[in-house]
């Protein structure tokens, strides 16, 4: 992970502002979801990308009743239903 060389202070509500140059570079727009990850003593911000609840894939993921499922798992589940 390469440091960006930018220092920001946390405000009273725990917020920080990402510099415009970083938002532009990583194509982050107002309202975009951001995932907060913790790795050891590091806090990592990533653009949120939905993952399949079954296999964790991020490819061809569709929303179904507020859950995400990939095309591969959906096909597999359809096959199970047809064989029942």
trRosetta pair geometry for C-beta under 8 A, 3 or more apart (Angstrom, degrees):
i j d omega theta_ij theta_ji phi_ij phi_ji
1 42 7.7 131 39 -165 163 155
1 44 7.9 -116 -108 -109 150 109
4 19 8.0 -173 144 33 138 128
4 22 6.3 10 -149 -89 158 122
6 19 5.4 -111 -145 -15 158 135
6 22 7.1 -103 17 -38 159 131
8 16 4.7 104 112 -162 132 106
8 17 6.0 -158 -148 52 143 69
8 18 7.9 -92 -26 -88 163 32
8 19 7.7 -156 -61 -43 123 85
9 16 7.4 -179 89 -116 27 87
10 14 5.9 -14 -176 -143 114 38
10 15 6.9 142 -157 65 66 29
10 16 5.6 -52 -98 -67 63 91
11 14 7.2 -52 68 19 66 15
11 15 5.0 -12 39 57 109 86
11 16 7.5 174 -1 -79 82 41
18 22 5.1 -107 173 82 99 123
18 23 5.3 118 110 -57 115 94
18 28 6.9 0 94 85 153 147
18 45 7.8 -136 -83 104 129 161
19 22 4.9 89 65 8 84 102
19 23 7.1 -155 96 -5 42 87
20 23 5.6 -56 -145 39 35 111
20 24 6.0 34 157 -19 69 107
21 24 5.9 -54 -146 38 27 110
21 25 6.2 30 155 -22 63 110
22 25 5.6 -53 -141 37 31 113
22 26 6.2 0 167 8 66 111
22 28 7.6 -3 123 31 75 127
23 26 6.6 -74 -143 54 22 88
23 28 4.4 -98 -146 68 73 98
23 29 7.4 114 175 -78 109 32
24 27 7.5 21 -174 -77 29 39
26 47 6.7 -173 156 -38 110 117
27 47 7.7 -2 81 -76 83 155
28 32 5.3 -139 -156 58 69 148
28 34 7.4 33 -142 -81 129 108
28 47 6.2 -149 -93 -88 94 106
29 32 5.1 106 57 -30 65 114
32 47 6.3 -37 156 -137 126 95
32 48 7.6 171 159 32 78 90
33 47 7.5 92 84 -170 64 59
33 48 3.7 -46 111 37 106 137
34 45 5.5 -8 179 -167 120 99
34 46 7.0 149 -163 74 68 35
34 47 6.5 -56 -109 -109 63 37
34 48 6.0 -149 -104 -26 8 95
35 45 7.4 146 75 -158 50 48
35 46 4.8 -21 60 66 100 91
35 47 7.5 26 13 111 89 15
35 48 4.4 123 -38 -92 93 81
36 43 6.6 -18 -167 -170 94 97
36 44 7.5 143 -161 76 45 51
36 45 6.2 -19 -103 -101 64 67
37 43 7.5 146 79 -163 49 48
37 44 4.3 -24 67 65 100 103
37 45 7.8 -175 23 -77 78 20
37 46 6.4 24 -3 3 118 113
38 42 7.2 154 -157 82 51 52
38 43 6.0 -24 -102 -104 71 61
38 44 7.4 -177 -82 19 20 83
39 42 4.9 -19 68 65 85 104
39 44 5.9 29 5 -13 112 125
46 49 7.9 -65 138 5 110 89
49 58 5.1 37 131 -149 123 127
50 58 7.2 142 86 -133 48 75
50 61 4.9 -168 99 124 104 147
50 63 7.4 -66 -159 -76 174 82
50 68 4.2 176 167 -95 121 161
51 56 5.1 -10 174 -155 124 49
51 57 6.7 149 -158 70 74 28
51 58 5.5 -47 -101 -80 72 75
51 61 6.8 -109 -128 -102 15 153
51 68 6.3 116 75 90 29 137
52 55 4.9 9 92 49 133 77
52 56 6.0 -52 62 3 84 11
52 57 4.6 23 8 47 126 80
52 58 7.7 -133 -7 -67 81 30
52 61 5.7 -140 -61 -111 74 102
52 68 5.9 -116 -100 120 34 90
52 69 5.5 59 -139 -141 86 35
52 70 3.9 -51 -75 -16 134 98
52 72 7.9 -42 -92 55 166 94
52 73 5.6 140 -169 3 137 141
53 67 5.3 -26 -27 -176 144 108
53 68 6.0 138 -29 65 85 66
53 69 6.3 -43 26 -81 93 71
54 69 6.6 42 3 -129 109 85
54 70 7.6 -115 52 25 101 92
54 73 4.5 137 57 -133 141 151
55 70 6.4 -62 50 27 114 131
55 72 7.0 -31 26 85 156 119
55 73 5.7 -165 -4 -62 112 120
57 60 7.7 -6 129 51 125 76
57 61 6.9 179 104 -70 82 99
57 70 4.4 10 76 -59 123 159
57 72 6.7 61 21 35 165 124
57 73 7.7 -178 29 -19 122 109
58 61 6.2 -54 -158 -24 38 130
59 70 6.2 52 77 -141 67 125
59 71 7.7 -69 119 25 83 101
59 72 7.9 47 86 -9 106 114
60 70 5.5 83 84 -160 83 81
60 71 4.0 -34 131 -4 134 115
60 72 7.4 109 73 -15 125 78
61 68 4.8 15 179 -178 115 114
61 69 7.1 152 -150 76 70 21
61 70 5.2 -46 -91 -89 66 69
62 68 7.0 156 76 -149 31 66
62 69 6.2 -30 62 66 82 72
62 70 7.6 128 13 -116 75 22
62 71 7.2 83 -9 -65 111 70
62 74 7.2 13 40 -48 123 149
63 66 7.1 8 -171 -95 99 20
63 67 7.4 136 -157 70 56 33
63 68 6.0 -37 -97 -95 53 70
64 67 5.7 -36 73 68 76 84
64 68 7.4 129 23 -111 76 21
64 69 5.4 -16 20 17 127 115
69 73 5.3 -117 -171 84 91 120
69 74 5.3 109 131 -62 117 93
69 77 7.9 -28 -175 3 143 144
70 73 5.1 89 58 13 81 100
70 74 6.9 -144 96 -6 40 92
71 74 5.5 -57 -145 39 31 115
71 75 6.3 35 155 -22 66 104
72 75 5.9 -54 -151 33 28 111
72 76 6.5 27 151 -17 62 107
73 76 5.5 -53 -147 38 35 114
73 77 6.2 35 154 -19 67 105
74 77 5.8 -53 -146 37 30 110
74 78 6.3 34 153 -22 63 105
75 78 5.7 -53 -149 34 30 113
75 79 6.5 33 152 -20 62 105
76 79 5.7 -54 -154 34 32 114
76 80 6.7 34 149 -21 64 103
77 80 5.5 -49 -150 32 36 114
77 81 6.5 36 152 -19 65 104
78 81 5.7 -55 -152 35 33 112
78 82 6.4 32 151 -19 66 106
79 82 5.7 -55 -146 36 32 111
79 83 6.4 24 157 -14 66 109
80 83 6.0 -63 -148 40 29 106
80 84 6.6 41 152 -38 63 103
81 84 5.8 -46 -153 13 33 118
